[in-house]
Amino acid sequence: MVTQAVSFIILMIFLMFALVFLLFAFWIWMIVDCAKRKFKNDNEKIVWILVLIFLSLLGAVIYYFAIKIQDKGKVKK
């Protein structure tokens, strides 16, 4: 009984670390995408990089839906 509880706790800790790693990788991916992307002017790029840095994961999600998804729609047309 105790070994099952310990195994469950270890599994939860492992899953938590995996989730944190994936979220961190997503954040880095969005920063790299923003740095490489060509915007209309340099100020827009600087603003997005600051949003990504200061808002972290929330900024990455906002960037993904505002820029990345919008870009995919343009490519398909």
N, CA, C and O of each residue as an XYZ file, in Angstrom:
308
protein
N       0.823     -1.198      0.000
C       0.000      0.000      0.000
C       0.862      1.254      0.000
O       0.594      2.204     -0.736
N       1.891      1.251      0.825
C       2.776      2.410      0.891
C       3.579      2.547     -0.400
O       3.808      3.661     -0.872
N       4.005      1.428     -0.971
C       4.799      1.491     -2.199
C       3.967      2.030     -3.364
O       4.501      2.705     -4.244
N       2.669      1.737     -3.378
C       1.812      2.287     -4.422
C       1.687      3.806     -4.285
O       1.691      4.526     -5.283
N       1.579      4.277     -3.066
C       1.478      5.714     -2.824
C       2.782      6.411     -3.223
O       2.759      7.481     -3.832
N       3.896      5.810     -2.882
C       5.190      6.387     -3.243
C       5.365      6.384     -4.764
O       5.855      7.364     -5.327
N       4.981      5.318     -5.424
C       5.066      5.245     -6.877
C       4.188      6.312     -7.537
O       4.586      6.924     -8.528
N       3.012      6.527     -6.990
C       2.112      7.542     -7.519
C       2.718      8.936     -7.367
O       2.648      9.753     -8.285
N       3.304      9.198     -6.220
C       3.928     10.502     -5.974
C       5.099     10.721     -6.926
O       5.260     11.813     -7.472
N       5.907      9.702     -7.126
C       7.036      9.807     -8.054
C       6.537     10.058     -9.474
O       7.114     10.869    -10.198
N       5.483      9.377     -9.872
C       4.908      9.573    -11.198
C       4.384     10.999    -11.363
O       4.603     11.620    -12.403
N       3.700     11.517    -10.358
C       3.182     12.876    -10.418
C       4.317     13.900    -10.505
O       4.217     14.873    -11.252
N       5.378     13.688     -9.758
C       6.526     14.591     -9.817
C       7.152     14.557    -11.205
O       7.500     15.602    -11.753
N       7.296     13.368    -11.777
C       7.849     13.237    -13.117
C       6.972     13.942    -14.148
O       7.484     14.648    -15.016
N       5.666     13.757    -14.059
C       4.752     14.407    -14.998
C       4.777     15.929    -14.852
O       4.676     16.654    -15.842
N       4.911     16.405    -13.624
C       4.983     17.837    -13.390
C       6.252     18.420    -14.028
O       6.197     19.467    -14.672
N       7.397     17.741    -13.850
C       8.631     18.204    -14.466
C       8.539     18.157    -15.988
O       9.043     19.058    -16.659
N       7.911     17.136    -16.540
C       7.743     17.031    -17.992
C       6.885     18.182    -18.510
O       7.203     18.771    -19.543
N       5.814     18.504    -17.812
C       4.943     19.605    -18.210
C       5.687     20.943    -18.154
O       5.572     21.761    -19.067
N       6.439     21.154    -17.089
C       7.214     22.393    -16.960
C       8.232     22.496    -18.095
O       8.411     23.573    -18.665
N       8.891     21.407    -18.424
C       9.863     21.397    -19.521
C       9.185     21.726    -20.853
O       9.714     22.521    -21.630
N       8.036     21.134    -21.123
C       7.323     21.401    -22.374
C       6.854     22.852    -22.463
O       6.936     23.463    -23.529
N       6.371     23.400    -21.369
C       5.944     24.797    -21.371
C       7.125     25.745    -21.568
O       7.013     26.750    -22.269
N       8.252     25.418    -20.948
C       9.463     26.225    -21.129
C       9.940     26.156    -22.576
O      10.348     27.171    -23.141
N       9.892     24.967    -23.182
C      10.298     24.800    -24.577
C       9.372     25.595    -25.499
O       9.841     26.196    -26.466
N       8.069     25.611    -25.218
C       7.119     26.392    -26.004
C       7.449     27.875    -25.920
O       7.416     28.575    -26.932
N       7.766     28.360    -24.722
C       8.115     29.767    -24.510
C       9.370     30.142    -25.305
O       9.405     31.181    -25.964
N      10.393     29.296    -25.241
C      11.625     29.545    -25.989
C      11.351     29.522    -27.490
O      11.887     30.349    -28.228
N      10.523     28.584    -27.948
C      10.171     28.482    -29.364
C       9.514     29.769    -29.851
O       9.812     30.234    -30.952
N       8.626     30.350    -29.049
C       7.960     31.580    -29.437
C       8.936     32.758    -29.462
O       8.823     33.623    -30.330
N       9.886     32.810    -28.531
C      10.897     33.874    -28.529
C      11.768     33.770    -29.777
O      12.048     34.780    -30.423
N      12.196     32.566    -30.116
C      13.029     32.367    -31.302
C      12.243     32.725    -32.561
O      12.782     33.368    -33.462
N      10.980     32.320    -32.635
C      10.144     32.651    -33.785
C      10.001     34.161    -33.933
O      10.077     34.692    -35.041
N       9.797     34.838    -32.834
C       9.651     36.294    -32.867
C      10.948     36.963    -33.308
O      10.916     37.925    -34.076
N      12.077     36.470    -32.835
C      13.367     37.066    -33.189
C      13.680     36.874    -34.676
O      14.301     37.739    -35.294
N      13.257     35.755    -35.248
C      13.535     35.474    -36.656
C      12.513     36.085    -37.609
O      12.821     36.312    -38.779
N      11.323     36.351    -37.132
C      10.225     36.820    -37.987
C      10.477     38.244    -38.470
O      11.030     39.073    -37.747
N      10.061     38.508    -39.705
C      10.160     39.855    -40.268
C       8.835     40.573    -40.041
O       7.801     40.190    -40.588
N       8.887     41.605    -39.236
C       7.714     42.431    -38.965
C       7.754     43.658    -39.868
O       8.750     43.903    -40.549
N       6.680     44.418    -39.872
C       6.623     45.623    -40.704
C       7.679     46.634    -40.289
O       8.272     47.303    -41.135
N       7.917     46.745    -38.979
C       8.988     47.623    -38.499
C       9.645     46.996    -37.275
O       9.111     46.061    -36.679
N      10.799     47.518    -36.912
C      11.558     46.946    -35.798
C      10.890     47.164    -34.447
O      11.076     46.370    -33.525
N      10.117     48.228    -34.328
C       9.448     48.495    -33.053
C       8.471     47.386    -32.690
O       8.346     47.018    -31.522
N       7.783     46.857    -33.685
C       6.827     45.772    -33.434
C       7.540     44.526    -32.905
O       7.045     43.851    -32.003
N       8.699     44.234    -33.475
C       9.474     43.081    -33.008
C       9.936     43.285    -31.562
O       9.865     42.366    -30.746
N      10.406     44.484    -31.255
C      10.873     44.775    -29.890
C       9.731     44.658    -28.892
O       9.903     44.104    -27.806
N       8.567     45.179    -29.260
C       7.405     45.098    -28.364
C       7.034     43.637    -28.116
O       6.788     43.250    -26.973
N       6.992     42.817    -29.179
C       6.630     41.413    -28.997
C       7.659     40.669    -28.152
O       7.291     39.833    -27.326
N       8.931     40.959    -28.346
C       9.950     40.297    -27.526
C       9.797     40.694    -26.059
O       9.934     39.852    -25.172
N       9.515     41.966    -25.803
C       9.282     42.397    -24.420
C       8.042     41.741    -23.824
O       8.041     41.358    -22.655
N       6.984     41.612    -24.627
C       5.775     40.922    -24.159
C       6.115     39.477    -23.808
O       5.694     38.972    -22.767
N       6.871     38.817    -24.671
C       7.236     37.420    -24.416
C       8.102     37.272    -23.171
O       7.934     36.319    -22.411
N       9.014     38.192    -22.959
C       9.907     38.088    -21.805
C       9.168     38.402    -20.505
O       9.277     37.657    -19.531
N       8.417     39.503    -20.490
C       7.796     39.924    -19.237
C       6.534     39.137    -18.880
O       6.240     38.951    -17.699
N       5.793     38.678    -19.874
C       4.584     37.910    -19.575
C       4.816     36.406    -19.627
O       3.929     35.616    -19.303
N       6.006     36.027    -20.034
C       6.423     34.632    -20.033
C       5.433     33.739    -20.772
O       5.188     33.947    -21.960
N       4.868     32.763    -20.099
C       3.990     31.793    -20.755
C       2.721     32.445    -21.298
O       2.271     32.098    -22.390
N       2.149     33.367    -20.566
C       0.972     34.080    -21.051
C       1.309     34.851    -22.327
O       0.529     34.852    -23.279
N       2.454     35.495    -22.346
C       2.893     36.211    -23.539
C       3.105     35.278    -24.716
O       2.795     35.631    -25.854
N       3.633     34.084    -24.448
C       3.850     33.101    -25.513
C       2.524     32.636    -26.104
O       2.409     32.468    -27.318
N       1.533     32.429    -25.261
C       0.210     32.012    -25.747
C      -0.426     33.134    -26.560
O      -1.003     32.885    -27.619
N      -0.323     34.361    -26.072
C      -0.874     35.508    -26.812
C      -0.178     35.640    -28.159
O      -0.840     35.833    -29.179
N       1.146     35.538    -28.178
C       1.906     35.626    -29.428
C       1.506     34.510    -30.384
O       1.342     34.741    -31.582
N       1.351     33.313    -29.857
C       0.987     32.169    -30.702
C      -0.339     32.425    -31.417
O      -0.445     32.213    -32.625
N      -1.339     32.874    -30.679
C      -2.652     33.073    -31.279
C      -2.728     34.360    -32.104
O      -3.475     34.413    -33.081
N      -1.982     35.383    -31.738
C      -2.060     36.652    -32.462
C      -1.206     36.653    -33.722
O      -1.607     37.245    -34.724
N      -0.062     36.020    -33.707
C       0.870     36.101    -34.827
C       1.027     34.762    -35.539
O       0.871     34.690    -36.758
N       1.328     33.727    -34.811
C       1.662     32.438    -35.414
C       0.457     31.824    -36.141
O       0.594     31.386    -37.283
N      -0.688     31.785    -35.516
C      -1.889     31.228    -36.149
C      -2.320     32.092    -37.323
O      -2.734     31.570    -38.358
N      -2.228     33.395    -37.175
C      -2.596     34.305    -38.250
C      -1.687     34.074    -39.458
O      -2.141     34.149    -40.600
N      -0.421     33.797    -39.215
C       0.534     33.534    -40.291
C       0.209     32.235    -41.028
O       0.374     32.162    -42.246
N      -0.247     31.216    -40.311
C      -0.627     29.948    -40.941
C      -1.812     30.143    -41.880
O      -1.876     29.509    -42.933
N      -2.742     31.005    -41.515
C      -3.901     31.282    -42.357
C      -3.513     31.959    -43.654
O      -4.129     31.708    -44.690
N      -2.501     32.814    -43.617
C      -2.033     33.501    -44.825
C      -1.355     32.532    -45.782
O      -1.480     32.675    -46.999
N      -0.643     31.555    -45.251
C       0.075     30.601    -46.091
C      -0.889     29.712    -46.856
O      -0.635     29.393    -48.018
N      -1.985     29.305    -46.238
C      -2.954     28.409    -46.877
C      -3.698     29.066    -48.025
O      -4.111     28.386    -48.965
N      -3.876     30.379    -47.962
C      -4.665     31.070    -48.997
C      -3.911     31.255    -50.272
O      -4.444     31.818    -51.229
